């Protein structure tokens, strides 16, 4: 299945300005469908992971708990 997410719809992780491994997500698509597209911020033409809103919330919680 191909889902087109507009280029301007992507939001970078707040850590993207610090370099390293970062992700982007599409909040407007998530609001409209309940499915959150996630991609590597360094590979805009690469694959997009589609997760449920609850799965995305779990990923965010896990990432926050792993901070040094």
Residue pairs with C-beta under 8 A, 6 or more apart in sequence:
3 29
3 37
3 48
3 50
5 26
5 29
5 37
5 48
7 44
9 26
9 27
9 28
9 29
10 24
10 25
10 26
10 39
10 44
11 24
11 25
11 26
11 27
12 22
12 24
12 41
13 22
13 23
13 24
13 25
13 41
15 22
16 22
16 24
16 41
21 40
22 40
22 41
22 42
23 38
23 39
23 40
23 41
24 38
24 39
24 40
24 41
25 36
25 37
25 38
25 39
25 56
26 36
26 37
29 35
29 36
29 37
30 36
30 37
30 53
30 56
34 52
34 53
35 50
35 51
35 52
35 53
36 50
36 51
36 52
36 53
36 55
36 56
37 48
37 49
37 50
38 48
38 49
38 50
38 51
38 56
38 59
39 46
39 47
39 48
39 49
40 46
51 59
